[in-house]
Amino acid sequence: MSKGRLALQGPGEICTNDRDGEHILLAPADDEEVQAVLAWLRPFDVAGLYTSAIANSIDYVLDGARTGRYDLMAADVHPGEKASVGAKLEYEVLRSFSLPKARPLDTRIAKVPVDIKATVGSNWSIPSEAHCHLCICTQVQIGRGRHRSWLVRAHRSWLYRGSGNRDGKRGLAADARDQWSVPLYDWTPLPVNPLTLLTEEQAGRVLAKLPGQEQRFGMLFRYLEGHVIPRSVMATVGAGRHDPLRRARNIRKQLAQDGLTLLCGKWREQQDLAAAHKITLGPEDWVALRLEEGQTHDG
């Protein structure tokens, strides 16, 4: 039998762990704590908040403003750094949902202890203190640019037997995930870093030491005309340099010679101009567009 297909106990049968002793396995619909957590999460855009939290975690690990890195799948990103996205995500999720850091696990939702787990692989490491507790388990597929999450009670009976490491961590059986968890949202796309849209030659020019920042920002916006460029990308292109955003503001005249107008989401009027082109600009986003005759911008 494959690792992911175990002969599992089902709801109504008995589970045992060292902390709680024997207890009955419950289906999610019969688990009052599961239902309480789901009710608490219901008003939130869970997929949207997780999308932002994961993107922030990836940006944190890559540290583009200092390293110039922008692709988590690149050869210069150590496997340990990829794995650390999950650790950072815990804190981003707490911040996104305004949840406290609370023992005995990561947080409490509707007064229920909940562990927040994430993997960039195919399974999660469930620590012994979380056995038989509720876990939000998130799977991030960096290479495919997507993620999904479940709420599951990590019963010890549903964890791989004999697969625990020295810390007592075990993986969740695929059958338990598929049969007795509650999907919080289905596969959801991750934001695409605009730098990954460049050709190798273009990326080399934009991220080179020379010429100066203003020329390289000009290349960036010409290559990626019509693409939203977030602050993190600007910081990556200007890695290690002082105040790269000021340099970006100085290139408006340079771009205007090519018929491009640089818009910044800091200004409501420029947000509205972008919206007229079906582009949503956040307060720290930039985009270079060809405006129609008579359109103007301030800022």
Secondary structure, 3 states (H helix, E strand, C coil): CCCCCCCCCCCCCEEEECCCEEEECCCHHHCHHHHHHHHHHCCCCHHHHHHHHHHHHHHHHHCHHHHCCCCCCCCCCCHHHHHHHHHHHHHHHHHHCCCCCCCCCCEEECCEEEEEEEECCCCCCECHHHCCCEEEEEEEECCCCEEEEEEEECCHHHECCCCCCCCCCECECHHHHHHHCEEEEEEEECCCCHHHHCCHHHHHHHCCCCCCHHHHHHHHHHHCCCCCEEHHHHHHHCCCCCCHHHHHHCCHHHHHCCCCEEEECCCHHHHHHHHHCCCCCCCCEEEEECCCCCCCCCC
